[in-house]
Amino acid sequence: MHKRYSICEGAFPGLAEGILCPACSQSADPSAARTQDSELGQACWGPYSPQIAMSPLQKSQSRTGRGSEEEEDFIQMTQRRREKHWKFNLEAKMQALMPEPQIYVERTLALIKPDVIDKEEEIEDIILRSGFTIVQKRKLQLSPEQCSNFYADQYGKMFFPNLTAYMSSGPLVAMVLARHNAIAYWKELIGPSNSIRAKETHPDSLRAIYGTDDLRNAVHGSIRFSSAEREIRFMFPEVIIEPIPVGQAAKDYLNLYVNPTLLAGLTELCKQKPADPLIWFADWLIEHNPNKPRLQQRITVEEP
């Protein structure tokens, strides 16, 4: 068993019997450690206190009978082992202080359509009881043109004019819903798009309960992840949607928002040829950041 546990325990208070000491990989035995002579621990690891450990006189007294060269090697070995314990303990404390990694939670867009706006509270209650979190919410009324843009993927279909007229006929409620597999669970909760069929096949769905027909089906839900991203940005332009884009989406973002600024800055850098190009370019990016808030100057005119 690990007779040096009294030293390991100082660096790792959580060690339990049968657990390997992280620094020296020997089995820890708390009960045995407490019964051992403390000189055993000091003979191997040296004293607890770093201040005492750094005292050559104390080191020499605790290891009598050794030659000076052997004693110095022993001191160095002891110091390395002690530093290994301290380093491991520091890393463990840092990991304990670091926040837990945030797990991405899927989001989807939900709309309560104009003909059931008076059922808003009932529908929201069902949403919350179904495990969703309402991340954002707003009530608005769309113009026919805005409805045409929102349902652009339906353009050209026979019902498109009636759809845009219906969706612009009154206020609606837009919500960003979040939970694990939010898109699939929301589609399951609202049921088939045709409310008449939903009453037969999914009688407990929102469209079966609140919908009327294929057009007036009470609620809207994004059908896939790409649709959810687009529709959330349409209804909530200021929202930040996770995860960070990758692949072609990342390339499109860079080409649209990042590369033009970099190109202009690097072009100006070549023209100016400053002594310290790195500092100059950093200052230029701060000054010409396209996302920097801009405050409008308001001129106040005082009447005489």
Secondary structure, 3 states (H helix, E strand, C coil): CECCHHHHHHHCCCCCCCCECCCCCCEECHHHHHHCCHHHHHHHHCCCCHHHHCCHHHHHHHCCCCCHHHHHHHHHHHHHHHHHHHHHHHHHHHHHHCCCCCCCCCEEEEEECHHHHHHHHHHHHHHHHCCCEEEEEEEECCCHHHHHHHCHHHCCCCCHHHHHHHHCCCCEEEEEEECCCHHHHHHHHHCCCCHHHHHHHCCCCHHHHHCCCCCCCCEEECCCHHHHHHHHHHHCCCCCCCCCCCCHHHHHHHHHHHHHHHHHHHHHHHHHCCCCHHHHHHHHHHHCCCCCCCCCCCCCCCCC
